[in-house]
Each structure stands twice: as structure tokens, then as C-alpha cells.
Amino acid sequence: MSEDQIVRNCAPTLAGIKTGSLFNVSISSDSDFRHDIVLFNRAMRDKGVRIIPLKVSEKYALIYLYRPDMLEHDLKDPLAASILERYGYKFKNADRCVVDLARRLNSSSEFPHEIGLFLGYPPLDVDGFIKHPNEGYCEVGYWKVYSDVENARRAFRRFKRCTEEYGQMLKQGRTLEQLVV
């Protein structure tokens, strides 16, 4: 798991303008992979960022990098809570919901589209996608937009600009610790 890969996939989350990000990594050694996660979490403990593997196979892992405080806030939205309840989440806190998400990813044949809530997508858009994945959306960017198009467009532009700027700063020698706001 390289710093470049983390920045390329997670810059808006590192910058604190997005709740969470997902990316896949190749696994060459399980012990190295787990060690990288421990080191990252130790370094970022006081910066409000956490990284966990949601699903691990023999060769790949789906990684979730997120801001627990932002996730806690996002999941308190009544529509978000209602969506999670539909899928059997035991909403006690955000950490418990992440555990439930990992369980669903690893045990269900269906992809858990409520995952958008864990990435900071608007609950109306997540709900719209769950109900009508191929119709009714107004825009496509980081997610399919079913409601507030202008806010979504602004977010898409901010995320893109952030990723570009963070990529440049990394090339100029900044470390991940320096990049996390």
C-alpha cells in the first residue's frame, strides 16, 4: 500500500472534505499488509483518520480509509439510519456499523449499496440508487446524483482539485502525515 495509492484514492478524505474512501490493494504478503495498516493507524491516531480492510481475499483487499467522527455524524441522519436499519445494521455507533458493513461485504452475494453512506454520499442519493440504480439520476460523478445536483457538482470539483493538489504535494516531498488535515 503506497503513499501514492492512498493519495490518489483518498485525498478528499485525508483533507477532511469527505467522510471515507475505498480502494483495492494487491497483497503480496499478508503480514506486510497487516503491518502497513497497523503503522498507518498508529501514525494517524491523533489526526482523526483510520484505515481498515473491509474484505480480504488471497490476492486483494478492499480498504476503507475514513474519518470516524464524520461517519458518526453522517450516520445520525434520519434517512441514513433508516437505510441502515433496512439492511439489519445494529446502529449503536459508527464503529459498529463499519463492522456490520464488513460482515455484509463478506457474507452476502449482493453488493451492499448502502456503502455510499460510509463514503459521505448524500442519503437521498444513496436511497435513490438503491431503489432505482439505472434511472432517475440527474448527474454522475463520484456517485449517481438523484437530488441536489449543484451541491454534488461542487463536491465533485472540490474532490478532483484536492486529489490533484495532494498528488502534487506528495511529489514535492510531503509525507502522508503532513497531508492529513
C-alpha positions as CSV (number, residue, x, y, z in Angstrom):
1,M,0.0,0.0,0.0
2,S,1.9,3.0,-1.2
3,E,1.5,6.6,-0.2
4,D,0.8,7.5,-3.9
5,Q,-2.0,4.9,-4.0
6,I,-3.5,6.3,-0.8
7,V,-3.4,9.9,-2.0
8,R,-4.7,9.0,-5.5
9,N,-7.7,7.3,-4.0
10,C,-8.3,9.1,-0.7
11,A,-7.1,12.7,-0.9
12,P,-10.5,14.3,-0.1
13,T,-10.8,12.1,3.0
14,L,-7.2,12.9,4.1
15,A,-8.1,16.6,3.6
16,G,-11.3,16.3,5.7
17,I,-13.7,17.2,3.0
18,K,-15.1,13.6,2.5
19,T,-16.1,11.0,5.1
20,G,-14.5,8.0,3.6
21,S,-12.8,6.4,0.6
22,L,-12.4,2.9,-0.8
23,F,-9.6,1.3,-2.8
24,N,-8.2,-2.1,-3.7
25,V,-4.7,-3.2,-2.9
26,S,-2.8,-6.2,-4.1
27,I,-1.5,-8.4,-1.3
28,S,1.9,-10.0,-1.8
29,S,2.4,-10.8,1.9
30,D,-0.4,-10.9,4.5
31,S,2.0,-10.0,7.3
32,D,3.3,-6.9,5.4
33,F,-0.2,-5.8,4.5
34,R,-1.4,-6.1,8.1
35,H,1.8,-4.4,9.4
36,D,1.2,-1.4,7.0
37,I,-2.3,-1.0,8.4
38,V,-1.1,-1.0,12.0
39,L,1.6,1.5,11.2
40,F,-0.8,3.8,9.3
41,N,-3.3,3.7,12.1
42,R,-0.6,4.4,14.7
43,A,0.7,7.4,12.8
44,M,-2.8,8.8,12.2
45,R,-4.3,8.1,15.6
46,D,-4.3,11.8,16.6
47,K,-5.3,13.1,13.2
48,G,-8.8,11.5,13.1
49,V,-8.2,9.1,10.2
50,R,-8.5,5.3,10.3
51,I,-7.9,2.6,7.7
52,I,-9.2,-0.9,7.8
53,P,-9.6,-3.8,5.4
54,L,-13.3,-4.5,4.7
55,K,-12.8,-7.6,2.6
56,V,-9.6,-9.6,2.1
57,S,-9.0,-12.4,-0.4
58,E,-5.9,-14.3,-1.2
59,K,-4.5,-11.6,-3.6
60,Y,-6.5,-8.4,-2.9
61,A,-8.0,-6.4,-0.2
62,L,-10.8,-3.7,-0.2
63,I,-9.5,-0.9,2.0
64,Y,-11.7,1.7,3.7
65,L,-10.0,4.9,4.8
66,Y,-12.3,7.1,6.8
67,R,-12.9,9.7,9.5
68,P,-14.8,8.1,12.4
69,D,-16.1,11.5,13.7
70,M,-17.5,12.5,10.3
71,L,-19.0,9.0,9.8
72,E,-20.7,9.1,13.2
73,H,-22.3,12.5,12.2
74,D,-23.3,11.2,8.8
75,L,-25.0,8.1,10.1
76,K,-27.1,10.1,12.5
77,D,-29.1,11.5,9.6
78,P,-32.6,10.0,9.9
79,L,-32.7,8.8,6.3
80,A,-29.2,7.2,6.6
81,A,-30.3,5.5,9.8
82,S,-33.4,4.2,8.1
83,I,-31.5,2.8,5.2
84,L,-29.1,1.0,7.6
85,E,-32.0,-0.3,9.6
86,R,-33.5,-1.8,6.4
87,Y,-30.3,-3.9,6.0
88,G,-30.0,-5.1,9.6
89,Y,-27.3,-2.8,10.9
90,K,-27.2,-2.6,14.7
91,F,-26.7,1.2,14.9
92,K,-25.1,1.7,18.3
93,N,-22.2,3.8,16.9
94,A,-20.3,4.3,13.7
95,D,-17.7,1.6,14.6
96,R,-20.4,-1.0,14.9
97,C,-21.8,0.0,11.6
98,V,-18.4,-0.4,9.9
99,V,-18.3,-4.0,11.4
100,D,-21.7,-4.7,10.0
101,L,-20.7,-3.3,6.6
102,A,-17.7,-5.6,6.6
103,R,-19.9,-8.5,7.6
104,R,-22.3,-7.8,4.7
105,L,-19.5,-7.4,2.2
106,N,-18.1,-10.8,3.2
107,S,-21.3,-12.8,3.6
108,S,-23.7,-11.5,1.0
109,S,-23.8,-12.3,-2.7
110,E,-25.3,-8.8,-3.2
111,F,-23.1,-5.7,-3.1
112,P,-24.2,-3.5,-0.2
113,H,-25.1,-0.3,-2.0
114,E,-25.6,1.4,1.4
115,I,-21.8,1.7,1.3
116,G,-22.4,5.1,-0.1
117,L,-23.4,6.3,3.3
118,F,-19.9,5.3,4.6
119,L,-18.3,7.4,1.9
120,G,-20.2,10.6,2.7
121,Y,-22.7,10.4,-0.2
122,P,-26.0,12.2,0.5
123,P,-28.6,9.8,1.9
124,L,-31.2,10.9,-0.7
125,D,-28.7,9.8,-3.4
126,V,-27.9,6.5,-1.8
127,D,-31.6,5.8,-1.3
128,G,-32.3,6.8,-4.9
129,F,-29.5,4.5,-6.2
130,I,-30.7,1.5,-4.1
131,K,-34.3,1.9,-5.3
132,H,-33.5,2.9,-9.0
133,P,-29.9,2.2,-9.9
134,N,-30.4,2.7,-13.6
135,E,-33.0,5.5,-13.8
136,G,-34.0,8.8,-12.3
137,Y,-30.5,10.2,-11.6
138,C,-29.5,13.7,-12.7
139,E,-25.7,13.5,-12.8
140,V,-22.9,11.0,-12.5
141,G,-19.6,11.8,-10.8
142,Y,-18.2,10.2,-7.7
143,W,-21.7,8.8,-7.2
144,K,-25.1,8.9,-9.1
145,V,-26.9,12.1,-8.1
146,Y,-30.7,11.9,-7.5
147,S,-31.2,15.1,-5.6
148,D,-29.1,18.3,-5.1
149,V,-27.2,18.4,-8.4
150,E,-25.4,21.8,-7.8
151,N,-24.1,20.7,-4.4
152,A,-22.9,17.4,-5.9
153,R,-21.1,19.2,-8.8
154,R,-19.4,21.5,-6.3
155,A,-18.3,18.4,-4.3
156,F,-17.0,16.6,-7.4
157,R,-14.9,19.7,-8.4
158,R,-13.5,20.0,-4.9
159,F,-12.7,16.3,-4.7
160,K,-10.9,16.4,-8.1
161,R,-9.0,19.6,-7.2
162,C,-8.0,18.2,-3.9
163,T,-6.7,14.9,-5.4
164,E,-4.6,16.9,-8.0
165,E,-3.2,19.2,-5.3
166,Y,-2.4,16.4,-2.9
167,G,-0.7,14.4,-5.7
168,Q,1.5,17.4,-6.4
169,M,2.3,17.9,-2.7
170,L,3.3,14.3,-2.4
171,K,5.6,14.6,-5.5
172,Q,7.2,17.6,-3.9
173,G,8.1,15.5,-0.9
174,R,5.3,15.9,1.7
175,T,4.5,12.8,3.7
176,L,1.1,11.4,4.4
177,E,1.2,12.7,7.9
178,Q,1.9,16.2,6.6
179,L,-1.0,15.9,4.2
180,V,-3.7,14.8,6.7
181,V,-5.6,17.8,7.9
